[in-house]
Amino acid sequence: MKTTRTIQGKTTKLKVAPLISSDPLLSSKIINFIEGARAVTPAEVEANSITRYRVTKFYREQIINSGHYDQLKFIVEPSFEEFDGPGTLDTSGEHENTVAPGFQHKYAQTGLLLATDRCASYCRYCFRKRIVGKDSDEIAADLGQIARYIGGHPEMTNVLISGGDPFVLNTASLHEILDHLLPFPHLNSIRFGTKMLAYAPQRFEDPALVALFERIHVAGKSAVIVTHFDHIGEISADAERSIRSLRARGTQFLNQCVLLAKVNDDPDILAATFAKCHHMGVRPYYLFQGRPVKGASHFQVPLRRGLEISHGINQRLSGIQKTFKYIMSHYTGKIEILDFGTDGRVYMRYHQNKASEKIGKIFSRPNLEGACWLDDLPEG
């Protein structure tokens, strides 16, 4: 399948991996959900912010053959629960930190560039469902404007290219983005956030893509790929081969995953996932608390259970594998969730914050059983 995106007046073909089927949620008909068949109208889809349905053939076969299909199906298969969940569509304040269309600057050292509104497959728990699978006006349209902003902010040391998934763009489009980033001496690393290594790892076998990362290295900057493996069952032999090949050429890898009810809310599963990542040379980076996104809040795990899982993961890993932080990406900042105290309070600290003086500061709130988010905890 091919679609198009205009970047700075140029129409670029976006190449995405083969689909299992067309998206049945775009027309009124009987749809097969995990729980059974249901008649759905386009109006219901819009009113409930239901994510488009798309899953690559590769990923479908991978999760079926992994032995973990009963858990992994919830990542990509639609559920009735999406029609009933509370929440909002911007849980981390992305709108208020947007400084140019498609570019956010929330934390001093980091810029976030949204390169596309498409993904190879669509995660049902996506926190950017307001954007992905749609023709969004929140993605980068004028790279020159973004470059001018970066040039005026020498405190920015790295840019994260995300979306959507930047690797659904063809390599020429990615080079065009680099044209506007590599000239800045104060940028020392370029990161790419992607789940393509789970959904379509063959994308990384493209020699032209290897040359893209080499271009970053030649420019004297670090090339970093932030993978998104939520479960060991998503890690294919193809993905491991591509990761090892790119690492041998100097590309760094981190992994982030989301704690998801029914999918990976088990310390054995996540410890095995992180150990496998470490074995491949991918550093476990963030374990994200699920966000209260409209239509996806049913994936959230209570904080008490999340801490039990986080501690359980560490109990199962060797010292050099314990590199992840259990993080809540809240609109006030990235909050590391530390522990419950004997005083019945949840203890946390700011891993990142717009106000530098708050970074590293420990704070607490009274626990409320069943709470899944900072806003669920009473102040005081």
C-alpha positions in Angstrom: 0.0 0.0 0.0 1.2 3.5 -0.8 -0.1 6.9 0.4 1.4 10.4 0.0 2.5 13.2 2.3 3.6 16.7 1.1 6.8 18.0 2.8 7.8 21.5 1.9 5.9 21.4 -1.4 7.1 18.0 -2.4 4.8 15.0 -2.6 6.5 12.0 -1.2 5.3 8.4 -1.3 5.1 6.8 2.1 5.8 3.1 1.8 4.1 0.9 4.4 4.3 -2.8 5.0 1.7 -5.2 3.5 -1.6 -5.2 5.3 -3.6 -8.2 6.5 -6.7 -6.4 5.3 -8.2 -3.1 4.5 -9.5 -1.1 7.4 -13.1 -2.2 8.2 -13.5 0.6 10.7 -13.8 3.2 7.9 -17.2 1.9 6.7 -20.4 0.9 8.3 -20.6 -2.8 8.6 -20.4 -5.8 11.0 -16.9 -5.8 12.5 -15.1 -8.6 14.2 -13.8 -7.5 17.6 -11.9 -9.6 20.1 -15.1 -10.2 22.0 -17.2 -10.9 18.9 -19.0 -9.2 16.0 -20.6 -5.8 16.3 -22.2 -3.4 13.9 -20.3 -0.1 13.8 -21.0 3.2 12.0 -18.4 5.7 11.0 -20.0 8.2 13.4 -19.4 5.8 16.3 -15.8 5.4 15.2 -15.3 9.2 15.2 -17.2 9.9 18.4 -15.2 7.3 20.3 -11.8 8.2 18.7 -11.4 4.6 17.6 -8.0 3.9 16.1 -7.8 2.6 12.6 -7.2 -1.1 12.2 -4.0 -2.1 10.4 -1.6 -4.9 11.1 1.3 -6.2 9.0 1.3 -9.7 7.8 4.7 -10.1 9.3 3.6 -9.1 12.8 0.5 -11.2 12.7 2.5 -14.3 11.8 5.1 -13.4 14.4 2.7 -13.2 17.3 0.8 -16.3 16.3 4.0 -18.3 16.1 5.4 -16.8 19.3 3.1 -18.8 21.6 1.9 -15.5 23.1 -0.9 -14.7 20.8 -3.6 -14.6 23.5 -1.7 -11.7 25.1 -0.3 -9.9 22.0 -3.6 -9.8 20.1 -4.7 -7.0 22.3 -2.0 -4.7 20.9 -3.5 -4.7 17.4 -7.0 -6.2 17.5 -9.9 -3.9 18.3 -12.0 -4.4 21.4 -15.4 -3.4 22.7 -13.6 -1.7 25.6 -12.5 1.1 23.2 -16.1 2.4 23.1 -16.4 2.8 26.8 -13.1 4.1 28.1 -12.8 7.6 29.7 -9.8 9.8 29.2 -8.5 12.5 26.9 -6.5 12.6 23.6 -3.6 14.7 24.8 -2.4 13.3 28.2 1.1 14.8 28.3 0.5 18.4 27.2 1.8 18.0 23.6 -0.4 20.9 22.3 0.9 23.4 24.8 4.5 22.5 24.1 4.3 22.7 20.3 6.5 25.6 19.1 6.0 25.0 15.3 3.7 22.7 13.4 5.0 19.2 14.1 7.7 20.2 16.5 7.6 20.2 20.3 10.0 21.6 22.9 9.0 20.5 26.3 12.4 19.7 27.9 15.3 22.1 27.4 17.7 19.6 25.8 15.3 17.7 23.6 13.2 18.6 20.5 10.5 16.3 19.3 9.7 16.2 15.5 6.6 14.5 14.4 7.5 13.3 10.9 4.4 11.5 9.9 0.9 10.5 11.0 1.1 6.9 9.7 2.4 3.7 11.2 3.0 0.2 9.7 0.5 -1.2 12.2 -1.7 0.7 14.7 -1.4 0.0 18.5 -4.8 0.0 20.2 -3.3 1.7 23.2 -1.7 4.6 21.2 -1.3 7.8 23.1 -1.3 9.8 19.8 -4.5 8.4 18.4 -5.6 11.9 17.8 -2.9 12.0 15.0 -2.1 8.5 13.8 -3.9 7.0 10.8 -5.4 10.4 10.0 -4.4 13.4 7.8 -3.2 15.4 10.8 -2.1 19.0 10.8 0.1 18.2 13.8 3.0 16.8 11.8 6.0 18.6 10.4 5.1 20.6 7.3 7.8 23.3 7.1 11.2 21.9 8.0 12.8 25.3 7.4 10.7 26.8 10.2 11.7 24.0 12.5 15.4 24.4 11.6 15.2 28.1 12.4 13.7 27.4 15.8 16.4 24.8 16.6 19.1 27.3 15.5 17.8 29.8 18.1 17.9 27.3 20.9 21.5 26.1 21.5 20.5 24.4 24.7 18.9 21.7 22.6 21.3 18.8 22.3 19.2 16.2 20.6 16.1 15.7 18.4 13.7 12.8 18.6 12.1 12.0 15.3 8.8 10.3 15.9 5.2 10.4 14.7 3.5 8.0 13.7 6.5 6.0 12.8 9.2 7.8 10.8 10.3 4.5 9.1 7.1 4.4 7.1 8.6 7.3 5.2 10.9 6.5 2.3 14.6 7.0 3.0 14.8 10.1 0.7 12.3 11.8 3.0 14.3 10.9 6.1 17.4 12.4 4.4 15.5 15.6 3.8 14.8 15.8 7.5 18.5 15.3 8.2 19.4 18.1 5.8 17.7 20.4 8.3 19.2 18.9 11.5 22.8 17.8 10.8 24.2 21.4 10.3 23.6 22.4 13.9 26.8 21.8 16.0 24.8 21.9 19.3 22.8 18.8 18.3 25.0 15.8 19.3 22.5 13.0 18.7 19.5 12.2 16.5 17.0 9.7 17.8 14.3 7.8 16.0 11.3 6.4 17.8 9.9 3.3 16.1 8.0 0.1 16.5 8.9 -0.9 12.9 11.4 -3.5 14.2 8.5 -5.4 15.6 6.0 -4.7 12.8 8.2 -4.9 9.7 11.9 -5.4 10.5 12.7 -6.0 6.8 12.6 -2.2 6.5 16.0 -2.1 8.2 17.6 -4.4 5.6 17.4 -1.5 3.0 21.1 -0.5 2.2 19.9 3.0 1.7 18.7 3.2 5.2 22.1 1.9 6.5 23.7 4.8 4.6 21.3 7.2 6.4 22.7 6.2 9.8 26.3 6.3 8.4 25.6 9.9 7.4 24.7 10.8 11.0 27.9 9.2 12.2 30.0 11.1 9.6 28.4 14.3 10.8 29.9 13.6 14.2 26.6 12.9 15.9 25.2 9.8 17.5 22.4 7.8 15.7 20.0 6.3 18.2 17.1 4.0 17.5 14.5 3.7 20.3 12.8 0.4 19.7 9.3 -0.4 21.1 9.2 -4.0 22.1 6.3 -4.5 24.6 6.7 -8.3 24.9 9.4 -10.9 24.2 6.9 -12.5 21.7 7.4 -9.4 19.5 11.1 -9.9 19.1 11.7 -11.8 15.9 14.9 -13.3 14.5 14.7 -10.8 11.7 14.6 -7.9 14.2 17.6 -9.3 16.1 19.6 -9.7 12.9 18.9 -6.1 11.8 19.7 -4.7 15.3 23.0 -6.6 15.4 23.9 -5.4 11.9 23.2 -1.7 12.7 25.0 -1.9 16.0 28.1 -3.2 14.3 28.0 0.0 12.3 27.8 2.2 15.3 24.0 2.8 15.8 22.9 2.8 19.4 19.7 1.2 20.6 17.4 1.8 23.5 14.0 0.1 24.2 10.9 1.5 25.7 7.7 -0.4 26.4 4.3 0.3 27.9 2.9 -1.6 30.9 -0.3 -3.0 29.5 -3.1 -4.9 31.2 -3.7 -8.4 29.7 -0.6 -8.1 27.6 2.6 -7.8 29.7 1.5 -7.1 33.3 3.7 -9.9 34.5 7.2 -9.6 35.9 8.3 -12.8 34.3 7.3 -11.6 30.8 8.9 -8.2 31.2 12.1 -9.5 32.8 12.5 -11.9 29.9 11.8 -9.1 27.4 14.4 -6.8 29.0 16.9 -9.6 29.3 16.5 -10.4 25.6 16.9 -6.7 24.7 20.1 -6.5 26.7 21.4 -9.6 25.0 20.9 -8.0 21.6 22.6 -4.8 22.7 19.4 -2.8 23.2 19.4 -1.0 26.5 16.0 -1.2 28.4 15.2 2.5 28.8 11.6 3.2 29.9 8.8 1.1 31.2 5.9 3.5 30.7 2.8 3.6 32.8 -0.2 3.3 30.5 -1.8 6.7 29.8 -5.5 7.6 30.4 -6.1 8.0 26.7 -9.7 8.1 25.5 -10.6 4.6 24.2 -7.4 3.1 25.6 -7.6 3.6 29.4 -8.6 -0.1 29.8 -4.9 -0.9 29.2 -3.9 0.9 32.4 -2.6 -1.0 35.4 -3.0 0.3 38.9 0.1 1.9 40.4 0.3 -0.6 43.2 0.4 -3.5 40.8 2.8 -1.6 38.5 5.3 -1.1 41.3 5.0 -4.8 42.2 5.8 -5.7 38.6 8.6 -3.1 38.4 10.2 -4.5 41.6 9.6 -8.1 40.4 11.4 -7.3 37.1 14.5 -6.1 39.0 14.5 -9.2 41.2 14.8 -11.3 38.1 17.5 -9.4 36.3 21.3 -9.2 36.8 22.8 -5.9 37.8 23.9 -4.8 34.3 20.4 -5.5 33.0 18.7 -3.2 35.4 18.7 0.0 33.3 15.0 0.8 32.9 13.0 3.4 34.8 9.3 3.0 35.6 7.9 6.3 34.2 4.7 8.2 34.0 4.8 10.6 31.1 2.5 13.2 32.7 1.8 16.7 31.3 3.9 18.2 34.1 6.9 16.1 33.2 8.3 12.6 33.1 7.8 11.2 36.6 9.7 8.2 37.9 7.4 6.0 40.1 9.6 4.8 43.0 7.7 3.0 45.7 5.0 2.9 48.3 6.0 4.1 51.7 5.0 2.7 55.1 3.0 5.9 55.5 0.6 4.9 52.7 1.9 7.3 50.2 3.2 6.9 46.7 6.8 8.2 46.3 7.9 9.7 43.0 10.4 12.0 41.5 10.7 14.1 38.3 13.0 12.5 35.8 12.3 15.4 33.4 10.6 18.7 33.9 10.3 22.0 32.1 11.6 23.6 35.3 15.2 22.3 35.8 15.1 22.9 39.5 12.3 20.2 39.9 14.3 17.5 38.2 15.3 14.8 40.7 13.1 16.2 43.4 11.2 13.5 45.3 7.6 14.1 46.1 4.7 11.9 47.3 0.9 11.7 47.4 -1.5 9.6 49.4 -2.3 6.4 47.7 -5.8 5.7 46.5 -6.3 2.0 45.7 -7.0 1.5 42.0 -5.2 4.7 41.1 -3.5 4.5 37.7 -2.3 8.1 37.1 -1.0 11.1 39.1 -4.3 12.8 38.7 -6.1 9.9 40.4 -4.1 10.5 43.6 -5.3 13.2 46.0 -3.1 16.1 46.8 -1.9 16.7 50.3 
